Amino acid sequence: MGIIDVSIHRDELLAYCHQTLSVNAFKDYCPNGLQVEGKANIHRLVTGVTASQALIDAAIKAKADAILVHHGYFWRGEAAPLVGVKAKRIKSLLQHDINLFAYHLPLDAHPSLGNNAQLAERLGFSVSGGLDDSQHPIGLIGEPRGGKCTLSALADDIHTELAREPLVIGDRDRLISKVAWCTGAAQSMIETAFAAGAECFISGEISEQTVHLAKELGIAYVSAGHHATERYGAMALGEHLSRQFGLAVEFIDIDNPV
């Protein structure tokens, strides 16, 4: 029996992702959806965290027709000219006729495929609600695995599950029964997490001022890695698209210590 070659039209995939991720509900810092147009029919899709040159090169090697990422291009406030690194990346995509799809906040917020939902699933968190009262909250709040644990045990679990040692601010012997989290560069939400009653807040990055805020508020803070906390949304969406359409999908992890 021969291999079945399954493809989907670019516009059909775009429309499906647009609806699934409720793209119209978000005011974002970048365009969500198709950022660079390639071939009309997509047979092979590569997913990843960031549309870096390394990911593009890996997708070219994998003979991908499209790349889907969390961090794409054309961010608000960045310089518009297509020069330097940006020019090289986009030239690579255009020369190989590869589509680039990018979903930022919609992929953070999706209740099952999103970065925050996926992080909760991997860490065994139960979700009790969002960190804001919007219909599509970005950050979440709930209980750690088992209902409570020490900050040390939580940090060890994060280290094991994400394969990255987190930076921990707080008393490692402290019992944590209510935890809040928001993947990526959401350290500024620490006061929101505190106001919601969380004893620990987890995000990807840490700033100098976050250390002082955590200590003065009396909330533990765990910096678990921007890349490490945001691997799983693009991976989950790709797996979902593979099941939905029968597409060949491969997640490629370009290692990043931040």
PASEBA-1860 file (N, C-alpha, C; in nm, 3 decimals):
! residues 258
1> MGIIDVSI> 0.085/-0.120/0.000/0.000/0.000/0.000/0.088/0.125/0.000 ~ 0.059/0.219/-0.086/0.138/0.341/-0.094/0.105/0.438/0.018 ~ 0.192/0.535/0.037/0.172/0.638/0.139/0.068/0.737/0.089 ~ -0.032/0.766/0.173/-0.136/0.862/0.138/-0.082/1.003/0.157 ~ -0.085/1.080/0.052/-0.036/1.218/0.057/-0.154/1.311/0.086 ~ -0.160/1.363/0.208/-0.270/1.449/0.250/-0.224/1.595/0.244 ~ -0.309/1.680/0.191/-0.276/1.823/0.189/-0.399/1.903/0.225 ~ -0.377/2.029/0.258/-0.485/2.123/0.288/-0.451/2.256/0.222
9> HRDELLAY> -0.551/2.324/0.172/-0.525/2.454/0.112/-0.489/2.553/0.222 ~ -0.396/2.638/0.192/-0.350/2.740/0.286/-0.467/2.818/0.347 ~ -0.563/2.859/0.266/-0.674/2.940/0.315/-0.766/2.862/0.408 ~ -0.780/2.733/0.383/-0.863/2.650/0.471/-0.797/2.634/0.608 ~ -0.666/2.613/0.607/-0.593/2.602/0.733/-0.599/2.734/0.810 ~ -0.584/2.844/0.740/-0.589/2.976/0.802/-0.726/3.000/0.866 ~ -0.832/2.969/0.792/-0.967/2.991/0.844/-0.994/2.904/0.966 ~ -0.946/2.779/0.962/-0.968/2.689/1.075/-0.896/2.738/1.201
17> CHQTLSVN> -0.770/2.777/1.186/-0.694/2.828/1.301/-0.755/2.957/1.354 ~ -0.798/3.042/1.262/-0.858/3.170/1.299/-0.980/3.147/1.388 ~ -1.065/3.052/1.350/-1.186/3.024/1.427/-1.153/2.950/1.556 ~ -1.067/2.850/1.549/-1.034/2.768/1.665/-0.971/2.851/1.776 ~ -0.886/2.946/1.738/-0.813/3.027/1.838/-0.883/3.159/1.870 ~ -1.003/3.181/1.814/-1.079/3.304/1.842/-0.994/3.429/1.821 ~ -0.927/3.435/1.708/-0.831/3.541/1.680/-0.893/3.681/1.691 ~ -1.017/3.697/1.648/-1.080/3.830/1.650/-1.103/3.884/1.790
25> AFKDYCPN> -1.091/3.800/1.891/-1.117/3.843/2.029/-0.998/3.916/2.091 ~ -0.885/3.921/2.021/-0.762/3.973/2.082/-0.711/4.099/2.011 ~ -0.664/4.194/2.092/-0.586/4.307/2.044/-0.441/4.274/2.078 ~ -0.365/4.243/1.976/-0.232/4.188/1.999/-0.123/4.284/1.957 ~ 0.002/4.243/1.981/0.120/4.324/1.950/0.174/4.292/1.812 ~ 0.109/4.200/1.741/0.155/4.157/1.610/0.036/4.100/1.533 ~ 0.046/4.085/1.403/-0.063/4.022/1.327/-0.067/3.872/1.355 ~ -0.187/3.820/1.382/-0.205/3.677/1.403/-0.258/3.614/1.276
33> GLQVEGKA> -0.202/3.499/1.241/-0.246/3.429/1.121/-0.133/3.415/1.021 ~ -0.164/3.430/0.894/-0.064/3.416/0.788/0.020/3.543/0.780 ~ 0.148/3.531/0.809/0.239/3.647/0.805/0.321/3.651/0.677 ~ 0.355/3.537/0.624/0.428/3.529/0.497/0.360/3.421/0.412 ~ 0.322/3.457/0.289/0.250/3.364/0.203/0.346/3.278/0.122 ~ 0.318/3.148/0.122/0.394/3.053/0.041/0.302/2.977/-0.052 ~ 0.334/2.850/-0.077/0.255/2.770/-0.171/0.113/2.750/-0.122 ~ 0.021/2.733/-0.217/-0.122/2.726/-0.185/-0.159/2.598/-0.110
41> NIHRLVTG> -0.100/2.486/-0.147/-0.134/2.358/-0.085/-0.025/2.314/0.012 ~ -0.067/2.279/0.131/0.026/2.243/0.239/0.018/2.093/0.263 ~ 0.132/2.025/0.245/0.142/1.882/0.270/0.212/1.854/0.402 ~ 0.309/1.937/0.435/0.391/1.912/0.555/0.404/2.043/0.633 ~ 0.373/2.034/0.762/0.375/2.151/0.851/0.478/2.130/0.962 ~ 0.561/2.230/0.984/0.655/2.232/1.097/0.605/2.333/1.198 ~ 0.604/2.295/1.325/0.569/2.388/1.432/0.690/2.413/1.521 ~ 0.689/2.530/1.586/0.799/2.567/1.674/0.761/2.688/1.756
49> VTASQALI> 0.851/2.732/1.842/0.822/2.845/1.930/0.842/2.977/1.858 ~ 0.956/2.994/1.794/0.995/3.122/1.735/1.043/3.102/1.592 ~ 1.005/3.193/1.503/1.043/3.184/1.362/1.186/3.236/1.342 ~ 1.278/3.174/1.409/1.420/3.209/1.396/1.476/3.150/1.266 ~ 1.594/3.195/1.229/1.658/3.140/1.108/1.684/2.991/1.126 ~ 1.720/2.950/1.248/1.747/2.809/1.274/1.623/2.724/1.250 ~ 1.505/2.773/1.291/1.383/2.697/1.267/1.349/2.695/1.118 ~ 1.368/2.807/1.051/1.341/2.812/0.906/1.432/2.713/0.833
57> DAAIKAKA> 1.560/2.712/0.870/1.654/2.621/0.805/1.614/2.475/0.829 ~ 1.569/2.446/0.952/1.526/2.309/0.983/1.400/2.273/0.905 ~ 1.310/2.369/0.886/1.188/2.344/0.810/1.219/2.321/0.663 ~ 1.316/2.395/0.610/1.360/2.375/0.471/1.416/2.234/0.455 ~ 1.498/2.194/0.550/1.557/2.059/0.546/1.448/1.952/0.554 ~ 1.342/1.981/0.630/1.232/1.885/0.646/1.134/1.891/0.529 ~ 1.161/1.979/0.432/1.076/1.997/0.314/0.934/2.039/0.353 ~ 0.924/2.128/0.450/0.794/2.178/0.496/0.736/2.279/0.398
65> DAILVHHG> 0.604/2.280/0.391/0.533/2.379/0.310/0.487/2.497/0.396 ~ 0.488/2.478/0.526/0.442/2.583/0.617/0.509/2.566/0.753 ~ 0.524/2.679/0.820/0.574/2.682/0.957/0.467/2.752/1.041 ~ 0.439/2.698/1.159/0.346/2.761/1.253/0.418/2.783/1.385 ~ 0.418/2.909/1.432/0.493/2.945/1.553/0.410/3.031/1.647 ~ 0.463/3.049/1.767/0.405/3.142/1.864/0.463/3.282/1.844 ~ 0.591/3.291/1.818/0.659/3.419/1.798/0.694/3.435/1.651 ~ 0.618/3.519/1.583/0.645/3.545/1.443/0.713/3.679/1.424
73> YFWRGEAA> 0.666/3.756/1.326/0.729/3.883/1.288/0.631/4.001/1.299 ~ 0.685/4.118/1.262/0.606/4.241/1.247/0.545/4.288/1.380 ~ 0.629/4.293/1.482/0.585/4.335/1.614/0.562/4.485/1.618 ~ 0.465/4.525/1.695/0.434/4.667/1.712/0.558/4.743/1.761 ~ 0.589/4.851/1.694/0.700/4.936/1.736/0.834/4.900/1.674 ~ 0.844/4.785/1.606/0.973/4.751/1.547/0.991/4.824/1.414 ~ 1.115/4.839/1.371/1.145/4.908/1.246/1.084/4.832/1.128 ~ 1.027/4.905/1.033/0.955/4.844/0.921/1.046/4.789/0.811
81> PLVGVKAK> 1.161/4.850/0.779/1.239/4.804/0.663/1.280/4.657/0.673 ~ 1.273/4.588/0.560/1.315/4.448/0.553/1.464/4.443/0.523 ~ 1.542/4.457/0.627/1.688/4.457/0.615/1.747/4.365/0.721 ~ 1.874/4.330/0.704/1.946/4.253/0.805/1.885/4.117/0.832 ~ 1.873/4.084/0.960/1.822/3.953/1.002/1.681/3.929/0.949 ~ 1.596/4.031/0.959/1.457/4.016/0.912/1.454/3.985/0.762 ~ 1.536/4.053/0.686/1.540/4.030/0.541/1.585/3.887/0.510 ~ 1.685/3.839/0.582/1.736/3.704/0.556/1.630/3.600/0.587
89> RIKSLLQH> 1.560/3.618/0.698/1.456/3.521/0.735/1.345/3.516/0.630 ~ 1.294/3.634/0.594/1.183/3.640/0.501/1.225/3.594/0.361 ~ 1.348/3.628/0.323/1.400/3.582/0.193/1.405/3.429/0.189 ~ 1.445/3.368/0.299/1.451/3.221/0.305/1.313/3.160/0.286 ~ 1.213/3.219/0.352/1.076/3.170/0.339/1.026/3.185/0.195 ~ 1.048/3.302/0.136/0.998/3.328/0.002/1.070/3.243/-0.103 ~ 1.200/3.227/-0.088/1.276/3.148/-0.185/1.231/3.002/-0.188 ~ 1.185/2.953/-0.071/1.142/2.812/-0.063/0.991/2.798/-0.061
97> DINLFAYH> 0.921/2.909/-0.085/0.774/2.909/-0.098/0.707/2.850/0.027 ~ 0.757/2.889/0.145/0.705/2.838/0.273/0.614/2.942/0.337 ~ 0.495/2.898/0.376/0.403/2.983/0.451/0.449/2.997/0.595 ~ 0.429/3.116/0.653/0.454/3.135/0.795/0.325/3.177/0.863 ~ 0.279/3.093/0.955/0.164/3.125/1.040/0.216/3.155/1.180 ~ 0.161/3.259/1.245/0.203/3.293/1.381/0.080/3.329/1.465 ~ 0.077/3.276/1.586/-0.034/3.303/1.678/0.024/3.335/1.815 ~ 0.006/3.460/1.858/0.066/3.505/1.982/-0.034/3.492/2.099
105> LPLDAHPS> -0.104/3.598/2.135/-0.198/3.591/2.247/-0.307/3.484/2.229 ~ -0.360/3.466/2.108/-0.459/3.359/2.093/-0.407/3.221/2.132 ~ -0.276/3.199/2.112/-0.219/3.069/2.147/-0.181/3.064/2.294 ~ -0.165/3.178/2.359/-0.146/3.179/2.504/-0.276/3.142/2.575 ~ -0.388/3.190/2.520/-0.514/3.189/2.594/-0.605/3.071/2.565 ~ -0.582/2.993/2.461/-0.677/2.887/2.428/-0.695/2.792/2.547 ~ -0.819/2.757/2.582/-0.845/2.682/2.705/-0.793/2.539/2.707 ~ -0.758/2.483/2.594/-0.700/2.349/2.595/-0.568/2.340/2.518
113> LGNNAQLA> -0.556/2.411/2.407/-0.435/2.405/2.325/-0.332/2.512/2.362 ~ -0.373/2.611/2.441/-0.289/2.726/2.471/-0.169/2.695/2.558 ~ -0.073/2.784/2.554/0.049/2.767/2.634/0.019/2.749/2.782 ~ -0.072/2.830/2.836/-0.101/2.822/2.979/-0.176/2.695/3.016 ~ -0.271/2.656/2.932/-0.344/2.531/2.956/-0.251/2.411/2.944 ~ -0.163/2.414/2.846/-0.070/2.303/2.825/0.033/2.294/2.938 ~ 0.078/2.410/2.988/0.172/2.408/3.100/0.104/2.347/3.222 ~ -0.021/2.385/3.246/-0.096/2.328/3.359/-0.108/2.177/3.347
121> ERLGFSVS> -0.134/2.130/3.225/-0.148/1.986/3.204/-0.019/1.913/3.235 ~ 0.093/1.968/3.194/0.222/1.903/3.217/0.264/1.906/3.364 ~ 0.226/2.012/3.433/0.264/2.024/3.574/0.158/1.970/3.669 ~ 0.048/1.921/3.615/-0.055/1.862/3.699/-0.136/1.962/3.778 ~ -0.144/2.086/3.731/-0.222/2.189/3.800/-0.371/2.172/3.769 ~ -0.454/2.196/3.868/-0.598/2.208/3.842/-0.629/2.356/3.825 ~ -0.706/2.389/3.725/-0.737/2.529/3.692/-0.869/2.568/3.757 ~ -0.867/2.677/3.835/-0.990/2.725/3.898/-1.043/2.851/3.829
129> GGLDDSQH> -0.958/2.919/3.750/-1.004/3.040/3.682/-0.891/3.114/3.615 ~ -0.925/3.232/3.562/-0.826/3.315/3.497/-0.775/3.424/3.589 ~ -0.664/3.485/3.551/-0.608/3.596/3.629/-0.675/3.728/3.597 ~ -0.765/3.728/3.501/-0.849/3.846/3.475/-0.990/3.796/3.445 ~ -1.084/3.886/3.438/-1.223/3.845/3.420/-1.268/3.850/3.275 ~ -1.173/3.849/3.182/-1.208/3.852/3.041/-1.257/3.714/2.996 ~ -1.318/3.710/2.879/-1.366/3.583/2.825/-1.250/3.491/2.785 ~ -1.135/3.552/2.753/-1.018/3.475/2.711/-0.897/3.516/2.797
137> PIGLIGEP> -0.893/3.477/2.924/-0.781/3.518/3.010/-0.649/3.459/2.963 ~ -0.544/3.537/2.979/-0.411/3.490/2.941/-0.350/3.406/3.053 ~ -0.344/3.463/3.174/-0.292/3.391/3.290/-0.400/3.311/3.359 ~ -0.358/3.206/3.432/-0.452/3.118/3.500/-0.414/3.103/3.648 ~ -0.507/3.052/3.727/-0.484/3.028/3.869/-0.548/2.896/3.908 ~ -0.489/2.828/4.004/-0.543/2.699/4.047/-0.461/2.637/4.158 ~ -0.464/2.506/4.164/-0.392/2.432/4.268/-0.280/2.350/4.207 ~ -0.170/2.332/4.281/-0.063/2.246/4.230/-0.103/2.099/4.238
145> RGGKCTLS> -0.023/2.015/4.180/-0.048/1.871/4.182/-0.063/1.822/4.327 ~ -0.169/1.750/4.354/-0.191/1.699/4.488/-0.259/1.797/4.582 ~ -0.290/1.918/4.534/-0.358/2.016/4.618/-0.266/2.109/4.694 ~ -0.150/2.060/4.736/-0.051/2.146/4.801/0.085/2.078/4.794 ~ 0.188/2.158/4.799/0.325/2.107/4.799/0.418/2.217/4.844 ~ 0.541/2.184/4.875/0.638/2.287/4.910/0.684/2.357/4.782 ~ 0.734/2.477/4.800/0.791/2.550/4.686/0.906/2.471/4.626 ~ 0.983/2.404/4.709/1.095/2.323/4.661/1.047/2.209/4.572
153> ALADDIHT> 0.941/2.140/4.616/0.886/2.029/4.537/0.829/2.079/4.405 ~ 0.765/2.196/4.409/0.711/2.255/4.287/0.823/2.287/4.189 ~ 0.930/2.347/4.240/1.045/2.381/4.155/1.108/2.256/4.095 ~ 1.118/2.150/4.176/1.175/2.024/4.126/1.088/1.965/4.015 ~ 0.956/1.974/4.033/0.863/1.923/3.933/0.878/2.000/3.801 ~ 0.890/2.132/3.812/0.909/2.216/3.694/1.039/2.179/3.623 ~ 1.144/2.159/3.702/1.274/2.120/3.646/1.262/1.990/3.568 ~ 1.192/1.893/3.626/1.177/1.763/3.562/1.093/1.771/3.436
161> ELAREPLV> 0.978/1.837/3.444/0.884/1.840/3.333/0.932/1.927/3.217 ~ 0.999/2.038/3.247/1.041/2.131/3.142/1.186/2.113/3.100 ~ 1.258/2.025/3.171/1.400/2.000/3.142/1.481/2.129/3.146 ~ 1.448/2.213/3.244/1.519/2.340/3.263/1.509/2.377/3.409 ~ 1.623/2.408/3.472/1.621/2.444/3.613/1.566/2.585/3.630 ~ 1.460/2.601/3.708/1.400/2.734/3.724/1.476/2.819/3.826 ~ 1.459/2.949/3.816/1.511/3.040/3.917/1.397/3.067/4.015 ~ 1.423/3.044/4.144/1.317/3.047/4.245/1.344/3.159/4.346
169> IGDRDRLI> 1.244/3.244/4.366/1.251/3.349/4.466/1.149/3.315/4.575 ~ 1.197/3.293/4.697/1.108/3.261/4.807/1.162/3.148/4.893 ~ 1.096/3.123/5.004/1.133/3.018/5.098/1.094/2.883/5.039 ~ 1.192/2.800/5.010/1.165/2.672/4.945/1.086/2.576/5.033 ~ 1.081/2.600/5.162/1.003/2.514/5.251/0.857/2.558/5.263 ~ 0.824/2.669/5.204/0.687/2.721/5.213/0.588/2.627/5.145 ~ 0.472/2.606/5.208/0.366/2.526/5.148/0.286/2.612/5.050 ~ 0.266/2.558/4.930/0.191/2.628/4.825/0.062/2.551/4.799
177> SKVAWCTG> -0.051/2.620/4.817/-0.180/2.556/4.788/-0.257/2.630/4.679 ~ -0.210/2.749/4.643/-0.274/2.825/4.535/-0.165/2.886/4.449 ~ -0.164/2.849/4.321/-0.058/2.891/4.232/-0.119/2.960/4.110 ~ -0.050/3.063/4.061/-0.091/3.133/3.939/0.024/3.123/3.839 ~ -0.010/3.128/3.711/0.095/3.116/3.610/0.054/3.188/3.481 ~ 0.154/3.240/3.412/0.137/3.298/3.281/0.269/3.283/3.208 ~ 0.269/3.210/3.099/0.393/3.175/3.030/0.457/3.297/2.964 ~ 0.583/3.280/2.926/0.654/3.385/2.851/0.710/3.494/2.939
185> AAQSMIET> 0.692/3.619/2.894/0.749/3.735/2.963/0.642/3.808/3.042 ~ 0.575/3.736/3.131/0.461/3.792/3.205/0.494/3.822/3.350 ~ 0.621/3.845/3.380/0.659/3.871/3.520/0.588/3.993/3.578 ~ 0.545/4.086/3.493/0.477/4.206/3.540/0.339/4.174/3.599 ~ 0.290/4.054/3.580/0.159/4.015/3.634/0.168/3.964/3.777 ~ 0.285/3.976/3.840/0.302/3.923/3.974/0.207/3.989/4.074 ~ 0.183/4.118/4.061/0.091/4.186/4.153/-0.053/4.140/4.131 ~ -0.088/4.112/4.006/-0.221/4.058/3.976/-0.238/3.921/4.041
193> AFAAGAEC> -0.132/3.839/4.033/-0.136/3.706/4.094/-0.151/3.717/4.246 ~ -0.078/3.809/4.305/-0.087/3.830/4.450/-0.228/3.873/4.490 ~ -0.284/3.967/4.414/-0.419/4.017/4.444/-0.524/3.906/4.432 ~ -0.496/3.806/4.348/-0.588/3.695/4.329/-0.572/3.588/4.438 ~ -0.477/3.608/4.528/-0.459/3.516/4.640/-0.358/3.407/4.617 ~ -0.282/3.414/4.507/-0.181/3.311/4.481/-0.065/3.324/4.579 ~ -0.013/3.211/4.621/0.105/3.208/4.708/0.233/3.195/4.625 ~ 0.216/3.158/4.497/0.330/3.145/4.407/0.286/3.185/4.267
201> FISGEISE> 0.371/3.257/4.196/0.344/3.295/4.057/0.457/3.242/3.971 ~ 0.420/3.178/3.861/0.516/3.120/3.768/0.504/3.191/3.633 ~ 0.619/3.234/3.579/0.623/3.286/3.444/0.754/3.242/3.381 ~ 0.785/3.299/3.265/0.903/3.255/3.194/1.029/3.331/3.229 ~ 1.017/3.463/3.242/1.134/3.548/3.262/1.129/3.618/3.398 ~ 1.238/3.684/3.431/1.244/3.759/3.556/1.322/3.889/3.533 ~ 1.272/3.996/3.590/1.341/4.126/3.587/1.394/4.157/3.727 ~ 1.488/4.248/3.733/1.547/4.286/3.862/1.440/4.329/3.961
209> QTVHLAKE> 1.344/4.407/3.914/1.242/4.458/4.005/1.147/4.350/4.055 ~ 1.135/4.240/3.979/1.045/4.133/4.018/1.090/4.067/4.148 ~ 1.221/4.060/4.169/1.274/4.002/4.293/1.226/4.082/4.413 ~ 1.238/4.214/4.403/1.196/4.300/4.514/1.046/4.291/4.537 ~ 0.968/4.291/4.428/0.823/4.282/4.440/0.781/4.152/4.508 ~ 0.842/4.042/4.467/0.808/3.913/4.526/0.835/3.912/4.676 ~ 0.950/3.962/4.716/0.985/3.964/4.858/0.895/4.056/4.937 ~ 0.865/4.173/4.882/0.786/4.271/4.956/0.638/4.235/4.960
217> LGIAYVSA> 0.590/4.167/4.857/0.451/4.122/4.857/0.432/3.996/4.941 ~ 0.539/3.919/4.953/0.530/3.793/5.024/0.477/3.679/4.937 ~ 0.502/3.687/4.808/0.461/3.582/4.715/0.586/3.519/4.655 ~ 0.586/3.388/4.643/0.698/3.321/4.577/0.691/3.345/4.427 ~ 0.808/3.350/4.363/0.810/3.367/4.217/0.905/3.264/4.156 ~ 0.860/3.203/4.048/0.942/3.104/3.977/0.956/3.147/3.832 ~ 1.079/3.170/3.790/1.110/3.200/3.651/1.151/3.069/3.584 ~ 1.062/3.016/3.501/1.081/2.881/3.447/1.129/2.879/3.302
225> GHHATERY> 1.156/2.998/3.245/1.206/3.004/3.108/1.100/3.043/3.008 ~ 1.125/3.149/2.932/1.030/3.194/2.832/1.007/3.084/2.728 ~ 1.115/3.035/2.672/1.104/2.929/2.571/1.047/2.802/2.631 ~ 1.097/2.763/2.748/1.055/2.637/2.809/0.907/2.634/2.842 ~ 0.851/2.746/2.886/0.709/2.749/2.921/0.619/2.763/2.799 ~ 0.678/2.800/2.684/0.594/2.823/2.566/0.620/2.724/2.452 ~ 0.681/2.611/2.484/0.698/2.506/2.383/0.566/2.441/2.344 ~ 0.474/2.437/2.439/0.368/2.336/2.430/0.243/2.380/2.355
233> GAMALGEH> 0.221/2.510/2.340/0.105/2.555/2.265/0.116/2.522/2.117 ~ 0.227/2.562/2.056/0.248/2.533/1.913/0.252/2.382/1.890 ~ 0.311/2.309/1.983/0.316/2.164/1.972/0.175/2.105/1.975 ~ 0.094/2.151/2.071/-0.042/2.098/2.085/-0.129/2.135/1.965 ~ -0.115/2.259/1.916/-0.193/2.300/1.800/-0.155/2.218/1.678 ~ -0.026/2.193/1.660/0.019/2.111/1.547/-0.036/1.970/1.555 ~ -0.034/1.911/1.675/-0.088/1.775/1.693/-0.238/1.774/1.664 ~ -0.307/1.879/1.706/-0.450/1.891/1.680/-0.478/1.899/1.530
241> LSRQFGLA> -0.400/1.979/1.459/-0.418/1.992/1.314/-0.387/1.861/1.241 ~ -0.290/1.788/1.293/-0.257/1.659/1.234/-0.374/1.562/1.248 ~ -0.436/1.560/1.367/-0.552/1.472/1.388/-0.672/1.518/1.305 ~ -0.691/1.650/1.298/-0.808/1.705/1.230/-0.803/1.683/1.079 ~ -0.685/1.700/1.020/-0.675/1.698/0.875/-0.587/1.586/0.819 ~ -0.522/1.511/0.906/-0.434/1.405/0.860/-0.302/1.454/0.805 ~ -0.268/1.578/0.836/-0.143/1.638/0.786/-0.021/1.576/0.853 ~ 0.090/1.578/0.780/0.219/1.544/0.840/0.268/1.668/0.914
249> VEFIDIDN> 0.283/1.656/1.045/0.323/1.769/1.129/0.441/1.728/1.216 ~ 0.541/1.815/1.223/0.658/1.789/1.306/0.689/1.911/1.391 ~ 0.700/1.892/1.523/0.745/1.999/1.612/0.897/1.995/1.618 ~ 0.960/2.110/1.592/1.106/2.119/1.598/1.143/2.218/1.708 ~ 1.214/2.168/1.807/1.251/2.250/1.922/1.391/2.308/1.902 ~ 1.398/2.438/1.882/1.528/2.506/1.872/1.564/2.553/2.013 ~ 1.659/2.490/2.074/1.690/2.514/2.215/1.721/2.662/2.243 ~ 1.670/2.709/2.354/1.692/2.848/2.396/1.693/2.850/2.548
257> PV> 1.802/2.893/2.612/1.810/2.891/2.759/1.729/2.998/2.829 ~ 1.677/3.094/2.756/1.603/3.205/2.819/1.458/3.164/2.841
END
